[in-house]
Amino acid sequence: MQVLHLLLSIVRNKLTVIFIGSVGIGLADLYSRTAEFIGSLTQLGLGISGVRRIAQLYEENPSGEALRHSISTLRSWVLVTAVLGGVVMLVSSPVVATLLFKDGNRWGECCALAPLVFFSALFAGEMTLLKATHQLKKLALCTALGALFTLLLAVPLYAAFGIAAVIPVLCLSALSLLGIYLWATTRHYPYRLNFHHPSFRSEGIPMLRLGISFVVAGTVTTGAELLVRGYINQLSGEALVGFYSVGFTLIVSYTRIIFAAVDADYYPRLTAVVDQHEEMNAIVNRQIDALVMLMAPFLIAFALGLPFIIRLLYTEEFLAVSPMVLSALCYMFFKAVYTPTAYLSLAKGDSRIYLVMELLYNAVFATAVIIGYRLGGLLGAGFGLTLSNLYDLLAINIFYAYRYRFRMKRATLLRALLQFLLLVAALGICLVPHAGIKYGVGTLLLGASLTCGWVVWRNRN
């Protein structure tokens, strides 16, 4: 299902570029990031705190009444935050338009993002239920169906109306996702609200308290990304935002298939054993091994095939983002190494530590990417991305070793270091103009990376 989702996204992106170009891509990215920012601000962290509470009740009794009450409570609060998000989007649209666009005349279009914020909050709540109750097959199916419906909506509208269809496509896509997730969740847990039940306050208030730090962290994260795009827009225009967005998508979005199980499976499992120190360390180290051994060969193959991938997914025009992508591929490798460790604060419910780490990271991220873009354009932005995740890798492993007594095993560290060296060598080979040397040596490095991963898998099983 993840592969199907990836293929559908590729087709959608290719046709989207053809119909609305780099300017349309830039506008769509700015609008979606704006809606995401408002959603992060108003959803009160229910996606994180809700998973934690419901996963615990599900482990105790998958069909218990306490679980059903908790699900109704979550849905009730999600509806409240969805309405709040829509209202905030309407009220703040003049300010948002002024900050993002030079002329400040797009406040009406920003107002039209209110349904997107509303629908996104509701389907995020239903996604939380699938994760917390371990319905991973349904989650994967919903992801693929969502990509299919988005493709069927986007292509005809962009073909008929061009850039004018950007906001309708975003809103209708969110509505279709809501319908798909409701279809999946209501089969086991019918949609009920409990505004008048005592659990609405007794369970909801603790979830909100836990979620407040996540609200701030999520808002800072999306705010930092929006700040970077706003800066590029003010400095270079919407077309360059489109190029940056495409580069970022190539770096991040197509590697998400490797991270697919982390939120859906790893986090609930880690939550269940987080107080058992030895088991916790074992699970985190195994997850690091799994992500690194999948990510490294993927990135090497991606780097070798980058010119073909860009032509396949977009158009010749977007070959200009190749330097940015190559300079930022280590960004995703570092993320594969530190992501399993970063979940410890979430699993522990240690919201203040999570908040502090997110604040520091996003300050580094925004500063590094903006300075990098200022000094070196898209290439500099790519190096800024890599440096920001190198900082996060070092900060998380050093501090969490002290805070949670986490220890990366020597074997895990050595395997990650070996894969990193193979990736760096492959990135260097990609700069060689001679095709025979580039693809010959690159293929050998890819084979070495795959062999390392196979040896680790064989020993684990």
Secondary structure by P-SEA (a helix, b strand, c coil): caaaaaaaaaaaaaaaaacccaaaaaaaaaaaaaaaaaaaacccaaaaaaaaaaaaaaaaccccaaaaaaaaaaaaaaaaaaaaaaaaaaaaaaaaaaaccccccaaaaaaaaaaaaaaaaaaaaaaaaaaaacaaaaaaaaaaaaaaaaaaacaaaaacccccaaaaaaaaaaaaaaaaaaaacccccccccccccccccaaaaaaaaaaaaaaaaaaaaaaaaaaaaaaaaacccaaaaaaaaaaaaaaccccccccccccccaaaaaaacccaaaaaaaaaaaaaaaaaaaaaaaaaaaaaaaaaaaaaacccccccaaaaaaacaaaaaaaaaccccccccccccaaaaaaaaaaaaaaaaaaaaaaaaaccaaaaaaaaaaaaaaaaaaaaaaaaaaaccccccaaaaaaaaaaaaaaaaaaaaaacccaaaaaaaaaaaaaaaaaaaaaaaaaac
